[in-house]
Amino acid sequence: MIRYHLLTLIEQKSFDDGRKITLKDVALETDIHRATLSRMINSHQCNITTDTIDRLCNYFNVPVEKLIEHVPEK
């Protein structure tokens, strides 16, 4: 299973920037649909393109492994 750490990154950026970052803010800055971001946070079965991953890594200024984690299935 793939786990996305989008919510953690949003919370960290909010803290670092000293202001509340919303999904709408991320969507506007990255040109990623808000519904896609919401699915990343709320669904374990969400397929995301490498372009989306790249945009988010650039927005948060993090490597891929900070955004995505592989969790082996039991």
DARANOR-V230043 format. One record per residue. PSI is psi in whole degrees, -180 to 180 (none if undefined). OMEGA is omega in degrees with one decimal (NA if undefined). Layout:
[[PSI:OMEGA] [PSI:OMEGA]]
This chain:
[[146:176.1] [131:178.0] [132:178.2] [138:179.8] [36:-176.4] [-46:-178.2] [-41:177.5] [-43:179.9] [-37:177.5] [-44:179.4] [-42:-179.9] [-42:179.3] [-38:176.6] [-45:179.2] [-49:-178.0] [-40:-177.4] [-13:-179.4] [27:178.3] [158:-179.5] [122:174.9] [127:-179.9] [167:174.9] [-35:178.2] [-41:177.3] [-48:-179.6] [-43:180.0] [-45:-179.2] [-40:-177.6] [-29:-174.9] [-11:-174.8] [37:174.4] [133:-177.6] [139:-179.3] [-36:179.4] [-36:177.3] [-44:178.4] [-41:178.5] [-42:177.4] [-37:178.3] [-36:-179.0] [-39:-169.2] [-12:-174.1] [139:176.1] [-10:-177.3] [54:-175.5] [122:177.1] [124:-177.4] [141:179.5] [160:177.4] [-29:176.4] [-43:178.0] [-45:178.3] [-44:179.8] [-44:179.7] [-42:-179.7] [-41:176.9] [-40:177.7] [-43:-179.2] [-46:-178.0] [-7:-179.3] [52:-179.1] [157:172.4] [164:-177.2] [-41:-175.6] [-13:173.5] [-22:-179.1] [-37:-172.5] [141:175.4] [135:174.3] [124:178.4] [113:-179.0] [141:177.5] [147:-178.5] [none:NA]]
